[in-house]
Amino acid sequence: MTVEKILEQFDATKSNELGDAVKIGWLAEVEGRVLCEILGKSPNEVKLPKGGNDTLVIPESFSRVYMLYLAAMTELYCGDHSAYAILKREFEDELCAYAKYCIRNR
C-alpha cells in the first residue's frame, strides 16, 4: 500500500484542511514505530516515507492502523481531545492486532 493510496482514502472519509506534508509526517511516525517496535529494525535501518509512491510496510488488510492514526492526529490538531483519546485508543488496539499478526506469522 502506498502513501498516496492512504492519503486518498483518508481525505475521502475525513474532511480536513491539512496538507499532505503534515499527513505524510504522521504516517512516518507510525511507520517508524512499526519498523522499530514490531519488526525489530534498528533506527539506522529505517527508511521513512517521504512521498506518494513510497510503499508502507503494513499490508492493506491492516491499513486501518494508518487511517486511525491520521484521524486521531487530525482531531488533536483541531483541539478535540475527547475524539483524539477515543481514536488513539482504537489506533493502539489495531496496532496491537497487527503486532500479534506479525508474531503469529514469523
C-alpha positions, 0 to 999 in steps of 0.5 A, a space after each residue: 500500500 502506498 502513501 498516496 493510496 492512504 492519503 486518498 482514502 483518508 481525505 475521502 472519509 475525513 474532511 480536513 484542511 491539512 496538507 499532505 506534508 503534515 499527513 505524510 509526517 504522521 504516517 512516518 511516525 507510525 511507520 517508524 514505530 512499526 519498523 522499530 517496535 514490531 519488526 525489530 529494525 534498528 533506527 539506522 535501518 529505517 527508511 521513512 516515507 517521504 512521498 506518494 509512491 513510497 510503499 508502507 510496510 503494513 499490508 492493506 488488510 491492516 491499513 486501518 492502523 494508518 487511517 486511525 492514526 491520521 484521524 486521531 492526529 487530525 482531531 488533536 490538531 483541531 483541539 478535540 481531545 475527547 475524539 483524539 483519546 477515543 481514536 488513539 485508543 482504537 489506533 493502539 488496539 489495531 496496532 496491537 492486532 497487527 503486532 500479534 499478526 506479525 508474531 503469529 506469522 514469523 
